[in-house]
Amino acid sequence: QVQLVESGGGLVQAGGSLRLSCAVSGRTFSSYAMGWFRQAPGKEREFVAVIRWSGGMTYYADSVKGRLTISGDVAKNMVTLQMNSLKSEDTAVYYCAAGAGWTIRTMTTPNMYDYWGQGTQVTVSS
């Protein structure tokens, strides 16, 4: 059974930092891309960042470039999202996802992903 479990969300003041983790189990995702999405109340789920396990190539949404960093630890089957200089507009439920697409610049829509975690809430107070 495939499982993606996010952790690390919470409440933080604007300008602060959080580190989200996604633990992957149930199968090997070495040929997959691992993405982070977020969804704020009343809004659609939006792409944040993606990394390919093989080679470590990354791609980010313009809104988070320079503030959020995605990384992966293949040995630990863990993907992390380091979030710095947080803004109130970063408030959302953050989801980890795994998808089989090869070109990571195409992995920016939810329908490209096969497996999803349950989400973790991030709240940034201004």
CYANA upper distance limits for C-alpha pairs under 8 A (distance plus 0.5 A):
  1 GLN  CA     25 SER  CA      8.37
  1 GLN  CA     26 GLY  CA      5.56
  1 GLN  CA     27 ARG  CA      8.25
  2 VAL  CA     24 VAL  CA      8.13
  2 VAL  CA     25 SER  CA      6.30
  2 VAL  CA     26 GLY  CA      4.72
  2 VAL  CA     27 ARG  CA      6.73
  2 VAL  CA    115 TYR  CA      8.17
  3 GLN  CA     23 ALA  CA      8.37
  3 GLN  CA     24 VAL  CA      6.36
  3 GLN  CA     25 SER  CA      5.72
  3 GLN  CA     26 GLY  CA      6.59
  3 GLN  CA    115 TYR  CA      8.42
  3 GLN  CA    116 TRP  CA      8.40
  3 GLN  CA    117 GLY  CA      7.51
  4 LEU  CA     22 CYS  CA      6.74
  4 LEU  CA     23 ALA  CA      6.12
  4 LEU  CA     24 VAL  CA      5.24
  4 LEU  CA     25 SER  CA      7.11
  4 LEU  CA     96 CYS  CA      7.41
  4 LEU  CA     97 ALA  CA      7.83
  4 LEU  CA    115 TYR  CA      7.99
  4 LEU  CA    116 TRP  CA      6.74
  4 LEU  CA    117 GLY  CA      5.07
  4 LEU  CA    118 GLN  CA      8.12
  5 VAL  CA     21 SER  CA      8.50
  5 VAL  CA     22 CYS  CA      5.83
  5 VAL  CA     23 ALA  CA      5.66
  5 VAL  CA     24 VAL  CA      7.21
  5 VAL  CA     96 CYS  CA      8.20
  5 VAL  CA    117 GLY  CA      5.78
  5 VAL  CA    118 GLN  CA      7.16
  5 VAL  CA    119 GLY  CA      8.21
  6 GLU  CA     20 LEU  CA      7.45
  6 GLU  CA     21 SER  CA      6.00
  6 GLU  CA     22 CYS  CA      4.85
  6 GLU  CA     23 ALA  CA      6.98
  6 GLU  CA     95 TYR  CA      7.62
  6 GLU  CA     96 CYS  CA      7.12
  6 GLU  CA    117 GLY  CA      6.84
  6 GLU  CA    118 GLN  CA      7.52
  6 GLU  CA    119 GLY  CA      6.50
  6 GLU  CA    120 THR  CA      6.53
  7 SER  CA     20 LEU  CA      6.24
  7 SER  CA     21 SER  CA      5.77
  7 SER  CA     22 CYS  CA      7.02
  7 SER  CA    120 THR  CA      6.64
  8 GLY  CA     18 LEU  CA      7.59
  8 GLY  CA     19 ARG  CA      6.36
  8 GLY  CA     20 LEU  CA      5.03
  8 GLY  CA     21 SER  CA      6.66
  8 GLY  CA    120 THR  CA      7.79
  9 GLY  CA     18 LEU  CA      7.57
  9 GLY  CA     19 ARG  CA      7.99
  9 GLY  CA     20 LEU  CA      6.70
  9 GLY  CA    120 THR  CA      5.85
  9 GLY  CA    121 GLN  CA      5.73
  9 GLY  CA    122 VAL  CA      5.44
  9 GLY  CA    123 THR  CA      8.45
 10 GLY  CA     18 LEU  CA      8.34
 10 GLY  CA    121 GLN  CA      6.65
 10 GLY  CA    122 VAL  CA      5.55
 10 GLY  CA    123 THR  CA      6.62
 11 LEU  CA    122 VAL  CA      6.67
 11 LEU  CA    123 THR  CA      5.25
 11 LEU  CA    124 VAL  CA      6.42
 11 LEU  CA    125 SER  CA      7.81
 12 VAL  CA     16 GLY  CA      6.59
 12 VAL  CA     17 SER  CA      7.67
 12 VAL  CA     18 LEU  CA      8.08
 12 VAL  CA    122 VAL  CA      8.41
 12 VAL  CA    123 THR  CA      6.83
 12 VAL  CA    124 VAL  CA      5.52
 12 VAL  CA    125 SER  CA      6.75
 13 GLN  CA     86 LEU  CA      8.18
 13 GLN  CA    124 VAL  CA      5.87
 13 GLN  CA    125 SER  CA      5.27
 13 GLN  CA    126 SER  CA      6.68
 14 ALA  CA     85 SER  CA      7.50
 14 ALA  CA     86 LEU  CA      5.82
 14 ALA  CA     87 LYS  CA      5.55
 14 ALA  CA     88 SER  CA      6.76
 14 ALA  CA    124 VAL  CA      6.17
 14 ALA  CA    125 SER  CA      6.16
 14 ALA  CA    126 SER  CA      5.72
 15 GLY  CA     84 ASN  CA      7.56
 15 GLY  CA     85 SER  CA      4.69
 15 GLY  CA     86 LEU  CA      5.37
 15 GLY  CA     87 LYS  CA      6.88
 16 GLY  CA     84 ASN  CA      6.64
 16 GLY  CA     85 SER  CA      5.99
 16 GLY  CA     86 LEU  CA      6.06
 17 SER  CA     82 GLN  CA      8.05
 17 SER  CA     83 MET  CA      5.86
 17 SER  CA     84 ASN  CA      4.90
 17 SER  CA     85 SER  CA      6.75
 17 SER  CA     86 LEU  CA      6.72
 18 LEU  CA     82 GLN  CA      6.76
 18 LEU  CA     83 MET  CA      5.69
 18 LEU  CA     84 ASN  CA      7.25
 19 ARG  CA     80 THR  CA      7.38
 19 ARG  CA     81 LEU  CA      6.21
 19 ARG  CA     82 GLN  CA      5.00
 19 ARG  CA     83 MET  CA      6.39
 20 LEU  CA     80 THR  CA      5.97
 20 LEU  CA     81 LEU  CA      5.48
 20 LEU  CA     82 GLN  CA      6.89
 20 LEU  CA     83 MET  CA      8.31
 21 SER  CA     78 MET  CA      7.31
 21 SER  CA     79 VAL  CA      6.27
 21 SER  CA     80 THR  CA      4.87
 21 SER  CA     81 LEU  CA      6.93
 22 CYS  CA     78 MET  CA      6.07
 22 CYS  CA     79 VAL  CA      5.55
 22 CYS  CA     80 THR  CA      6.64
 22 CYS  CA     96 CYS  CA      6.75
 22 CYS  CA    117 GLY  CA      8.49
 23 ALA  CA     77 ASN  CA      6.70
 23 ALA  CA     78 MET  CA      5.28
 23 ALA  CA     79 VAL  CA      7.23
 24 VAL  CA     77 ASN  CA      5.86
 24 VAL  CA     78 MET  CA      6.56
 25 SER  CA     77 ASN  CA      7.69
 29 PHE  CA     33 ALA  CA      8.33
 29 PHE  CA     53 TRP  CA      7.96
 29 PHE  CA     98 ALA  CA      8.16
 30 SER  CA     53 TRP  CA      5.93
 30 SER  CA     54 SER  CA      6.70
 30 SER  CA     74 VAL  CA      7.98
 31 SER  CA     52 ARG  CA      8.09
 31 SER  CA     53 TRP  CA      7.06
 31 SER  CA     54 SER  CA      6.80
 31 SER  CA    100 ALA  CA      7.49
 32 TYR  CA     52 ARG  CA      6.77
 32 TYR  CA     53 TRP  CA      6.89
 32 TYR  CA     54 SER  CA      8.33
 32 TYR  CA     98 ALA  CA      6.94
 32 TYR  CA     99 GLY  CA      6.07
 32 TYR  CA    100 ALA  CA      5.22
 32 TYR  CA    101 GLY  CA      7.29
 32 TYR  CA    102 TRP  CA      7.92
 33 ALA  CA     50 VAL  CA      7.12
 33 ALA  CA     51 ILE  CA      6.07
 33 ALA  CA     52 ARG  CA      4.80
 33 ALA  CA     53 TRP  CA      6.73
 33 ALA  CA     98 ALA  CA      6.32
 33 ALA  CA     99 GLY  CA      5.84
 33 ALA  CA    100 ALA  CA      6.72
 33 ALA  CA    101 GLY  CA      7.16
 33 ALA  CA    102 TRP  CA      7.83
 33 ALA  CA    104 ILE  CA      7.44
 33 ALA  CA    107 MET  CA      8.27
 34 MET  CA     50 VAL  CA      6.03
 34 MET  CA     51 ILE  CA      5.83
 34 MET  CA     52 ARG  CA      6.72
 34 MET  CA     53 TRP  CA      7.80
 34 MET  CA     79 VAL  CA      7.93
 34 MET  CA     96 CYS  CA      7.69
 34 MET  CA     97 ALA  CA      6.21
 34 MET  CA     98 ALA  CA      5.15
 34 MET  CA     99 GLY  CA      6.98
 35 GLY  CA     47 PHE  CA      8.32
 35 GLY  CA     48 VAL  CA      8.00
 35 GLY  CA     49 ALA  CA      6.15
 35 GLY  CA     50 VAL  CA      4.54
 35 GLY  CA     51 ILE  CA      6.85
 35 GLY  CA     96 CYS  CA      6.29
 35 GLY  CA     97 ALA  CA      5.62
 35 GLY  CA     98 ALA  CA      6.79
 35 GLY  CA     99 GLY  CA      8.33
 35 GLY  CA    107 MET  CA      8.25
 36 TRP  CA     47 PHE  CA      7.03
 36 TRP  CA     48 VAL  CA      5.90
 36 TRP  CA     49 ALA  CA      5.79
 36 TRP  CA     50 VAL  CA      6.73
 36 TRP  CA     81 LEU  CA      8.33
 36 TRP  CA     94 TYR  CA      7.32
 36 TRP  CA     95 TYR  CA      6.08
 36 TRP  CA     96 CYS  CA      5.22
 36 TRP  CA     97 ALA  CA      6.78
 37 PHE  CA     45 ARG  CA      6.98
 37 PHE  CA     46 GLU  CA      5.92
 37 PHE  CA     47 PHE  CA      5.02
 37 PHE  CA     48 VAL  CA      5.52
 37 PHE  CA     49 ALA  CA      7.61
 37 PHE  CA     94 TYR  CA      6.23
 37 PHE  CA     95 TYR  CA      5.63
 37 PHE  CA     96 CYS  CA      7.03
 37 PHE  CA     97 ALA  CA      8.21
 37 PHE  CA    110 PRO  CA      8.46
 38 ARG  CA     45 ARG  CA      6.02
 38 ARG  CA     46 GLU  CA      5.90
 38 ARG  CA     47 PHE  CA      7.12
 38 ARG  CA     48 VAL  CA      7.27
 38 ARG  CA     92 ALA  CA      6.28
 38 ARG  CA     93 VAL  CA      5.90
 38 ARG  CA     94 TYR  CA      4.77
 38 ARG  CA     95 TYR  CA      6.37
 39 GLN  CA     43 LYS  CA      6.78
 39 GLN  CA     44 GLU  CA      6.51
 39 GLN  CA     45 ARG  CA      4.88
 39 GLN  CA     46 GLU  CA      6.71
 39 GLN  CA     92 ALA  CA      5.67
 39 GLN  CA     93 VAL  CA      5.78
 39 GLN  CA     94 TYR  CA      7.10
 40 ALA  CA     44 GLU  CA      7.85
 40 ALA  CA     45 ARG  CA      7.96
 40 ALA  CA     91 THR  CA      7.10
 40 ALA  CA     92 ALA  CA      4.77
 40 ALA  CA     93 VAL  CA      6.85
 41 PRO  CA     92 ALA  CA      7.75
 45 ARG  CA    110 PRO  CA      7.96
 46 GLU  CA    109 THR  CA      7.91
 46 GLU  CA    110 PRO  CA      8.34
 47 PHE  CA     61 ALA  CA      6.98
 47 PHE  CA    108 THR  CA      5.89
 47 PHE  CA    109 THR  CA      6.97
 47 PHE  CA    110 PRO  CA      8.15
 48 VAL  CA     60 TYR  CA      6.46
 48 VAL  CA     61 ALA  CA      5.70
 48 VAL  CA     64 VAL  CA      7.46
 48 VAL  CA    108 THR  CA      8.49
 49 ALA  CA     58 THR  CA      7.76
 49 ALA  CA     59 TYR  CA      6.18
 49 ALA  CA     60 TYR  CA      4.86
 49 ALA  CA     61 ALA  CA      6.64
 49 ALA  CA     69 THR  CA      8.47
 49 ALA  CA     70 ILE  CA      7.11
 49 ALA  CA    108 THR  CA      8.43
 50 VAL  CA     58 THR  CA      6.10
 50 VAL  CA     59 TYR  CA      5.93
 50 VAL  CA     60 TYR  CA      7.12
 50 VAL  CA     70 ILE  CA      7.51
 50 VAL  CA    104 ILE  CA      7.33
 50 VAL  CA    107 MET  CA      7.70
 50 VAL  CA    108 THR  CA      8.32
 51 ILE  CA     56 GLY  CA      6.46
 51 ILE  CA     57 MET  CA      6.08
 51 ILE  CA     58 THR  CA      4.92
 51 ILE  CA     59 TYR  CA      7.20
 51 ILE  CA     70 ILE  CA      7.28
 51 ILE  CA     71 SER  CA      7.46
 51 ILE  CA     72 GLY  CA      7.87
 51 ILE  CA    104 ILE  CA      7.74
 52 ARG  CA     56 GLY  CA      5.62
 52 ARG  CA     57 MET  CA      5.92
 52 ARG  CA     58 THR  CA      7.14
 52 ARG  CA    104 ILE  CA      7.55
 53 TRP  CA     57 MET  CA      8.35
 53 TRP  CA     72 GLY  CA      7.21
 53 TRP  CA     74 VAL  CA      7.28
 56 GLY  CA     71 SER  CA      8.16
 56 GLY  CA     72 GLY  CA      7.88
 57 MET  CA    104 ILE  CA      8.30
 58 THR  CA     70 ILE  CA      7.82
 58 THR  CA    104 ILE  CA      7.84
 59 TYR  CA    104 ILE  CA      7.31
 59 TYR  CA    105 ARG  CA      7.03
 60 TYR  CA     64 VAL  CA      7.23
 60 TYR  CA     65 LYS  CA      6.51
 61 ALA  CA     65 LYS  CA      6.94
 64 VAL  CA     68 LEU  CA      6.10
 65 LYS  CA     69 THR  CA      8.50
 67 ARG  CA     83 MET  CA      6.63
 67 ARG  CA     84 ASN  CA      5.63
 67 ARG  CA     85 SER  CA      6.51
 67 ARG  CA     86 LEU  CA      8.04
 68 LEU  CA     81 LEU  CA      7.15
 68 LEU  CA     82 GLN  CA      6.03
 68 LEU  CA     83 MET  CA      4.97
 68 LEU  CA     84 ASN  CA      6.54
 69 THR  CA     81 LEU  CA      6.09
 69 THR  CA     82 GLN  CA      5.58
 69 THR  CA     83 MET  CA      7.10
 70 ILE  CA     79 VAL  CA      7.76
 70 ILE  CA     80 THR  CA      6.23
 70 ILE  CA     81 LEU  CA      5.07
 70 ILE  CA     82 GLN  CA      6.93
 71 SER  CA     79 VAL  CA      6.29
 71 SER  CA     80 THR  CA      5.87
 71 SER  CA     81 LEU  CA      7.10
 72 GLY  CA     77 ASN  CA      8.11
 72 GLY  CA     78 MET  CA      6.35
 72 GLY  CA     79 VAL  CA      4.85
 72 GLY  CA     80 THR  CA      6.75
 73 ASP  CA     77 ASN  CA      6.34
 73 ASP  CA     78 MET  CA      5.73
 73 ASP  CA     79 VAL  CA      6.78
 74 VAL  CA     78 MET  CA      7.14
 86 LEU  CA     90 ASP  CA      6.99
 86 LEU  CA    124 VAL  CA      7.32
 87 LYS  CA     91 THR  CA      8.12
 87 LYS  CA    124 VAL  CA      6.74
 87 LYS  CA    125 SER  CA      8.42
 87 LYS  CA    126 SER  CA      7.96
 88 SER  CA    123 THR  CA      8.00
 88 SER  CA    124 VAL  CA      5.34
 88 SER  CA    125 SER  CA      6.38
 88 SER  CA    126 SER  CA      6.37
 89 GLU  CA    124 VAL  CA      8.15
 90 ASP  CA    122 VAL  CA      8.07
 90 ASP  CA    123 THR  CA      7.99
 90 ASP  CA    124 VAL  CA      7.22
 91 THR  CA    121 GLN  CA      8.34
 91 THR  CA    122 VAL  CA      5.90
 91 THR  CA    123 THR  CA      5.10
 91 THR  CA    124 VAL  CA      5.93
 92 ALA  CA    121 GLN  CA      6.58
 92 ALA  CA    122 VAL  CA      6.02
 92 ALA  CA    123 THR  CA      7.10
 93 VAL  CA    119 GLY  CA      6.34
 93 VAL  CA    120 THR  CA      5.86
 93 VAL  CA    121 GLN  CA      4.82
 93 VAL  CA    122 VAL  CA      6.47
 94 TYR  CA    119 GLY  CA      5.75
 94 TYR  CA    120 THR  CA      5.78
 94 TYR  CA    121 GLN  CA      6.71
 94 TYR  CA    122 VAL  CA      7.49
 95 TYR  CA    116 TRP  CA      7.43
 95 TYR  CA    117 GLY  CA      6.37
 95 TYR  CA    118 GLN  CA      7.20
 95 TYR  CA    119 GLY  CA      4.94
 95 TYR  CA    120 THR  CA      7.18
 96 CYS  CA    116 TRP  CA      6.40
 96 CYS  CA    117 GLY  CA      5.89
 96 CYS  CA    119 GLY  CA      7.53
 97 ALA  CA    113 TYR  CA      6.73
 97 ALA  CA    114 ASP  CA      7.83
 97 ALA  CA    115 TYR  CA      5.94
 97 ALA  CA    116 TRP  CA      4.91
 97 ALA  CA    117 GLY  CA      6.84
 98 ALA  CA    113 TYR  CA      5.98
 98 ALA  CA    114 ASP  CA      6.45
 98 ALA  CA    115 TYR  CA      5.65
 98 ALA  CA    116 TRP  CA      7.16
 99 GLY  CA    107 MET  CA      8.22
 99 GLY  CA    112 MET  CA      6.51
 99 GLY  CA    113 TYR  CA      4.47
 99 GLY  CA    114 ASP  CA      5.72
 99 GLY  CA    115 TYR  CA      7.36
100 ALA  CA    112 MET  CA      8.14
100 ALA  CA    113 TYR  CA      7.54
100 ALA  CA    114 ASP  CA      7.99
101 GLY  CA    106 THR  CA      8.06
101 GLY  CA    107 MET  CA      7.13
101 GLY  CA    112 MET  CA      7.40
103 THR  CA    107 MET  CA      7.54
104 ILE  CA    108 THR  CA      8.24
107 MET  CA    112 MET  CA      6.41
107 MET  CA    113 TYR  CA      8.22
108 THR  CA    112 MET  CA      7.97
109 THR  CA    113 TYR  CA      8.34
